[in-house]
Amino acid sequence: MIKESIKIHGNRQFEVKQKVSFPKNKNEVKYSVDTYFFLPSALQINSNTYDKTEFQRNLKGYVRMRAPNESLKNMLEPNGRLTKLRAFIEQHSENTDLATEAEYEDSLKQFALSYKRALRKTVLKITRHSQVQSQKEISELLERMSSVLKAYRALSSIVIPYENKIGSMTYRYCDEYLSIVSSYYLKTLYFHSAEANQRSDAVRQFWVNEVAYQKEHYPIQIPPGETDRSAFILRWSVLKKYVSSCLFLDVRYRKGAPLLIHSLYGIAAALSMFFATVVAFVWQDRYGSLSMNLFIAMIIAYIFKDRIKEISRDWLAHLFRRWIPDRRLIIYREPDIEVGTCKESFDYLDRAHLPEVVRTLREQSHWNHIVHDRMTETVFRYKKEITIKNYQELFQKSNHSLIDITRFNISDYLRNIDGKFEELPVFDEEEERIVGEKLYHLYMLRAVTFNGQTDAELVRIVVNVDGIKRIMLVKPLSQGTTAVEVKNNIEVQYSLTEKDATSS
């Protein structure tokens, strides 16, 4: 099963996050994603102005496992994560080899991420319930948070001496991470209760205490010329990457299919050489080995040989295009453990060569018949085929699921937009000049194939000269789920249908 979320990052980037769950008993998991971009002709993006290598440079991809799933209540149970963490530390407190150190640091990071996931799910659940039920759940949550944090911080007496031996700071980094995460979700709960006219003093006091704990134990050093906020954002960014590093898989880039490409080029060279050799044999047999006619024939044969070689290379490359990706991504968990591969292809397509499902879905999404009947679009396809080896020891911790993240930068799409506003050809007695904002609609259609079934979603991306204005979901996945997240300061809105999106 695949779940997708689409989120704007900054003004000119958006991110597509796929959560892929697969059966435990499968040795190998395969799925593919065809992403079609329908770009208005006014942006002047085509094969002559925007090469596919430029698209590759504006594309970022990450693959990571999902954080362990365990409730706050279960963390303190005899078989809970926190209890196991204490037992592991007590058992290996005298062991300082590198393998044990890596396992120790990984256990701490996994616990911190598990705590964040449990806290996020609980807070999201509370904010969706009624006021009376929410107050009861908030009390239970605060009690469990307090118990988990106290139990974790009680480990310092045995952890700090061990970390001093091995030269690690992971326990303290994770402690700071837990405190910041707790503060964030306590703030969310506090403002939610304030909106419901039931401001919670207990939540506020817990929040204040955690902020004071951070200032006391992990004060932020502010570089000259920077503010405390910018320094905090920098530290938090580095801290997040460090703690979540245990989930990310290492992606290494390779060329598409070098052996097949060189084999095809060799065949093209053989064909051209065959032509030149036939010409040489025929003319030599007819005119002799030393004659002006043979000399002229060899020159002409050489000219056509070179052209035959180039034409054959292009023809064979086009014929075998399906098996020649533009690049391959090799996915590793550790330096020597290959987890999977990803084959990527980039190309422009004519509308006539689009799959019937893709063409039909795109035509049904037109909101203006003029757009459908008169205007042309450039269609660019980004295809990737992913194969993951289901290592039980690796994916058992993440409940046999992973997250595939792709981030698109559209800065180059906007370079030919000349202005933000345009004068309207309408009459108004009160205003001499009326202007309107120039907006462009980009469409992204994603066809996902998983377990032999293909599903599709369609998204409208509204842009202007400054960047992305909004993203609206036209059609979600039929089998999985799709959510479009738009963050404006505190609010997070989910657009799940076209009707909801257009009414906002």
C-alpha angles and dihedrals in degrees: 000000000000128000121187135196126184120203136176116239112195120319100305108030136069131184132218114202119192121195107201120193120188137182119273094228097057116102093201135024123205130184136153136207125202111195115194120193116201106199124188114244090237089074090061094221111154141125091283097052103029119040121203090242087064089055090052091054091052092051127088124186133190133177122196141158122251120259116261113272115229131136122239089244094056094048090076096044120108090259094036127122095254093050091049090048092055092047091050093051093048091049096049101032091116096041113094103169118130096248092055091045091053092048090048094051091044091053092053093048092047090052093050092049092046090052092051093049093049091047093048093050092048094049091047090051092049094050090056096053132082121277096254094047091044093056091054092047092047091056091050091047094051091050093051093044090052092049094048094047093047092049092049094047090048087067090070093090092065100026102052095057090048093049090049088058096051097034096242132144098185096115092054093044091051091046090055089046091053091050094050093046090049091050092051096052092041087056090050091051092047095053091044091055090045091055088052089052090244103106109191115221091188091058092047093049092049089049093050091047092053092049090050090048090055093050092049100045103024110029114182118237110222115213116224113277095020132102127238090249095054090046090051092049091051093049093045091050092053092043093053092051092048096050095043093045090095089067101047121095121218113250118199124187125229136170116272108254109331096173093053093043093052090046090054091046089051091052090050090051090049091052092051092046090049090056093048092047093050091051091049094049095046096047093042091052091050103039104020132249096287113043140115091240091058090047092054091043092053092051091050091045091052091051092051092041091060092047093045089053093052094043092047092050092052093044094049092045090053092045092052095036091118091063097040113076119192090237141352128224117208112204119211133181095194130006092277106025113092110205100177150314137251123203116202129196129181126192147141118248136200115232089243091061095052118112111262093243092052094047093047094048092049093050092048091055096062110120093188124048091210089061090051098044104037114019126080128217136202112233118207122181128204111189128186131178116198128198119186126187110222102230105185096208091051103043099033089080091055095045091253096296138110139191121237111199125192123180121196124200113203098184092116091052090063101048094097097050105111104195147001098229136035131194114252120229093228133113123241123169093208098049127046094199126031120190133186134195117263110231131180127202119220118185125209118193118187121195110195121195116195130157090359094303126108122212129177139205131188127209130187115215114197114202140173133183091287096052139260115006099180144330121227128190111231098176126005127208112284097213102030130030133265129196130181112208120202114186119202108171102292103353123091115190126191118209107198102163137032090240092057092045097051093046093057 
